[in-house]
Amino acid sequence: MMQRTLGILMALLLALTALGLPTGRSEAAGLQDSDFSCRGVALGASEQELFKAWGEPLFDKAERRQGVTVKVYVYKDHYEAAVDKSGHVVDFVIKNDRYEARGGIRLGATSYWIQKTYGKAERQRIDGMPYYIYTREGHPHDHLLLGVDAQDGYLTSMRITSLPLTDEEAEKRALEDDAEEGALDPRFAEKEIDISALGKAEAPILKEAQP
């Protein structure tokens, strides 16, 4: 009798697995590298990689976002990708209600489902609007911004960005950029002192002082 019961339970478990129904275990909430990409293009990808994956945009425009000048490529179905002066992707804005991220996350998703997928997070405000903000491990400038309704908490906007979110972050980024560019800045190279002639100068002859 016991063996028969176990056999029935095993059969039910296999059936649930085959149907894709939950079996009491689920993937732990947390971030993945793929959460910082959109439609096959990740933050930091080149302009050429963007065009290869997304095709030609409808049009482009220059904008200043969070203090950074970017070129924004606008695509059909309400997708935007922005590149910085180095030609690398730094910002995705997703306004398509049919776009589905990992775990079935799409516009209208509940706060419960957002945190079940990406992990617990406190709501933070940017320009007065509430967001769940997730930062990529090992990449402190990469953020997943999920805007939510202030009252009901459902997902209203999606953005993936490496642009600074605060004035403090913008100042820190500017200092980092200045430090990187300063070592290679041609203005400093032009001011190098020519010391090639110093080796040709004769050493001065010191005379003994007479008593």
VENVENDA-V470547 format. One record per pair of residues at least 12 apart in sequence whose ideal C-beta (glycine too) atoms are under 6 Angstrom apart, sorted by sequence separation. I is the first residue (numbers start at 1). J is the second residue. D is the distance in whole Angstrom. If there is no record, write none. Layout:
i	j	d
I	J	D
I	J	D
This chain:
i	j	d
41	53	5
70	82	4
71	83	5
105	117	6
133	145	6
40	53	5
60	73	5
80	93	4
70	84	6
103	117	4
131	145	5
132	146	4
145	159	4
59	74	6
57	73	4
58	74	5
118	134	5
131	147	5
144	160	6
57	74	6
78	95	4
57	75	5
78	96	5
114	132	6
129	147	6
130	148	5
143	161	6
77	96	5
130	150	5
142	162	5
54	75	6
141	162	5
50	81	6
114	146	6
47	83	5
50	89	6
47	87	5
111	153	4
44	88	5
45	89	5
110	154	6
43	89	6
108	154	6
109	155	4
107	155	5
38	92	4
94	158	4
93	159	5
92	160	4
91	161	5
90	162	5
91	163	6
90	163	6
29	116	6
31	118	6
30	119	5
29	119	4
68	163	6
66	163	4
65	163	6
66	164	5
43	142	5
36	136	5
31	134	6
67	170	5
36	142	5
35	144	6
43	162	5
38	160	6
36	160	6
